[in-house]
């Protein structure tokens, strides 16, 4: 059994970080995973690596570890340097070993970029590296989301445009039903997409609906209908589009990779950008969510079902053999919903497709 020490991440605000970090450490130390992982080094690992701009923790760990998502378990803090929980370009990551021979990754602070104030104090102005490539998931910082049928039915909707228009753009006025007078005044306009269905389940088993963010809007006069102005638009607003109170649905940028502590068996059911072949840094939808114990940072392996082939020399049985399932890649959950989750493909050993299985990494 291996203790899980989830102790490192990119955190925008440093205030209160130490307390939160100690809490995570304590929680992890007193709990163990039911899936023991050996810390295996890559055969070609370096002894030292100088961090460069654009690196991520996952990238750096992949240079040293056969399973890069295990980096929280092997990270060693140097208490003699400022902010040892953050890594900057120019820092050196060194491979060391503890008393028991377990490999550890240790940071040696490199040359800082400094800014001098009138008090002649130096402060670091470069940014620490992130856990994963945040630009790959920038579209999720508050935009795409998944809604239930109940949320759709309870949402306000665009009834009409001015002068009998059926589409509206930025700056236009639309009339909306379902807005509570005196309530929220700022809204996100969503277009409801196709339902996400559970593979192999009965037809009516809908996991949720993708809601495309098309615009932002503000009430200028309450009533039934309310008069609403489109304040910002990514595309045309159509009759029937839903309005939900504007909220910050942004992602927590603190991604601590870890394997689930219970068995997970799910499938990829959609690709966010609609491609048929899935590769590295593409975002997929899996049919497991918060109800199934899925949480942000969970790492899952993607498997392709082994094909059934004919054995021309087998004369005693059916003459067919099912080949073993093949691991195709690794993904990490970046956002969870009730019954589905978004996950980013971190590694792609081969092309992946919809309906490929996701399981605990081994």
Steps between C-alpha positions, in 0.01 A plus 500: 500500500634840407419815689355767274662840560320754288713798582575706195306714255478831325305731731425850387483655845769423755299623797395210717689252281714356777199408713320344207816315400551358848135393508537311173822340622344389828194362326713310252741363757225340707332344196635248255398398153355159429706508179867476588735660246870431473707810439679396182758724333538530127804311375627816328424739788737792560656573838427871470273711282490878456142629480418712195203721420208294371580194712229345716536280806365211297765556229783516751378194689473308173875552451570317825205270575343216303164614646516882508173535691680363808706816538316616817638189672865566418522877535739620770485857628813695579412712804804720446361670189216747472168353382630141464155390384534702177733429207622769263690503171869479580451276803674163503308179572740240639446128552602393851424202723377484859642277773296202382611542141172646377549748212416862575484812281651804663502865388814711501411864458641649181574861412187705566373778283475794736336839512648773719272731694597837651579310822753288310309180568500234230187307411448227247303610193508182292216253549527152645435213261158335504408137561359449150483715183233750597470635145362160398201551730462878476161460333372342821575805711136585546347403165391144404292318756258212530145542624221266602152482354364662816739794466392546139132496591552753780711740293369821346486510119514746213143568386550754222725765357422855400328562166418128470866402475577133559870559572675761713857616545706709735317816604160373386186481713312174555193411704532220753250298702577335831713770665393573857436870557746652742731198479818448299561757230802352321467177305688255282321400181532128427411288200404148594675231299445129455459280805781288640375142519641211698651246256318169511228628732134543419416780260357725767813499718619854430803614700465869417496754220789709377420870528696722263565851629390738223471840672472706816196717570366756749144586599407859427134463601339223707161367402329217318669502260815674627691735272858383469805639319768273353823638648746258343450233235712212372238419236142596413233466769200300376140470613475230766855544633508459879616757754656407834631739766858594424738321734872432514527143375875530461733213565715465806848510353639284781520158340641234733515176298409183685347163422146430624485305825213285376456308177388707200361353179364752251512608138580801287165619367589822318782728386455868569624621161313230310793315340479125442858413596617616843859607572710669766360814668152452364209513741255211521182427690482180707183340635608517862451798730457612858236233567767242417764652728692670219689813604726757339853364459401136463731325254352224284644276233326463163461149360389372162305177501692206359377378164355155450699306241464158347748228596535287189675223695236469776275217391349416841327825605330788323821582319511861623724670756457842662826692521594687819385859545769750399588814697474800272576794729460685827249772583439723801162627618486881488134569576221293649123506474229281647530202265772597252843666507738685271847346477817612323705243309849528649666216311400329176678174414263449207189662356199483731134500405155544649391193700857412606505394865653693791631318805735541793861537384723203568 
